[in-house]
Amino acid sequence: MSDPVKDKEKKGGKLAADGTRDEEDTGQRTITLENTYQLGPLKRFPVAAVTHILTDVLTSHLQEEKYELQRSREQTLTLCKIIKSRVKELLIPRYKIVVLVHIGQLTGQSIQISSRCLWDASNDNFASYSFKNSSLFCVATVYVVYFE
């Protein structure tokens, strides 16, 4: 495998003390930078703040709602977009955000929602909140996966 720096030196460029290279054939200077590898987040995922966002969004949008099948389909998409935008406002760099919202009719049944993820337990995290009123239930979960 060839080294790009050595290849440039073979082409005749001269390395200056400030890290720039003077190309003889074009007269332009190119900047050579070292790679930086950040293996962990600078700012941790704030689970409490995201749980507060989930509580606020679900309570304000679903407090007086009655369950309707077609309306619930639209609301899940709307709630996902709202939650994702509010979490992005926290400006947590290098995290991928996944939002899941489940809405169902409350008729005395029980439900179990589970998920499996392949992730790094030291950097990745999640926040979840369950809401219910007289006619519907809603479970919202936010997963954040650190992107190296």
N, C-alpha and C positions, 0 to 999 in steps of 0.2 A: 504494500500500500504506500502511496506517495504522500509526502508531507507538503501541504500547500505553501508553507513558509519557505522551505528549501527550494520548491519549484519556482517561487518568485525570485529567490536569490540567483537561481540558475538563469533566469531571464534578464538579469542585469540590474535589478533594483537595489538601491542602497538604503540600509536601515539607519535612520537618524536617531539621536539620543532620546527624543521625545516619543518614540514608538511609531512614528510615521515612516512611510517608505516613499522614496523619491523614484518614480518610474522614469527611466531615461527616454523610453520611446514615446510616451504620451505627455510628459511634463506634469502629470497630476500626482498628488500625494494621496495615498490610501492609508487609513488608520487600521492598525492591527491591534485587536483587543483580546485579552485573555477570557476564557470561558469562566463563568461563575456558576457554581452548582449549589442551589439552595435545596436542601433535603428535607427541611421542616418548615412549618408555617411561622411567620414572624408574629402573627396575631392569631390567637386561638379562637375557635368557633364559640360564640357566646350563647350557650344553650338557654339560659334564663331570658335573654332578650328576645330570642326567636320564639320561645314559649309564650312570652307576653304578646308578641305579634300575632301568633296563632289564636290566642284567647280573644284579643281585640277584634280581629277580622271575623272570626266565626260568630262571636256574640253580636257584633253590630249588623252582620248581614243575614243571620238566620234566626234572630230572637223571635220575630213575629211571623215567620214563614210557615206555611202549611205544605205538607208533602204533596208534590205533583211530579209524576214520572218525567215528563218532558222538561219541565222547569228545573228539576234536579240535575238533569244532564247538562243544561246550560250553566247552572250555578257551579258545578264542579270545575268547569273550565274557567269561569270567571274568578272563582276563589283561588284556583291555582295560580293564575296570572297575578292577582293582587298580592298574594303571599310571596311569590317569587320576587316581585318588584320591591316589596317592603324589605325582604331579606337582603336583596342586592344593595339597598340604600345603606346598610350597615358597613359597606365597603370592606369586606373580608377578602383580601386578595388570594388568588390561586386556589380557590375552592370551586368545585362544580356543585351546583345546587339542583336537587331533584325534589319536586313537591308532589305528593299524592293526597287526594281528597276523596273520601268515600261518603256518599250521602244515601241514606236508606229510610224506609218507612218504619215508624215505631209502632209495632202492633203486638208487643209483648214477647217477641221472639228474642233469642240470644244470637250473638254473632261473634266470631273470632276472626280477627284480621292479623295475619302474620306476614313477615317478609324475611328474606335471606339476602345477604349481601356479602360480596367478597371485598374486604377492605382492610386497611391498616388501622388497627385499634388505637394506636397512639395519636393519629392525626385526624381520622375521619370520625364523624359523630352524627347524631340525629336529635330532633326534638319532635314531640307529638302532643296533641291535645284532642280530647273527646268532648263533644258538645251534644246536648239533646234538649228538645223542647217537647211540647205535648204531642206532636205528630211526626217528628223526624229526628234522626241522629246523624251526626257527622263526625268523622275521624280524619284529622289532617296530620300528615307527617312530613317533615322536612329532613332530607338527608343531605349532608355535605361531605364530599369526597375531595381530599387534597390532591391537587394536580401538580405533579413535580415538573 
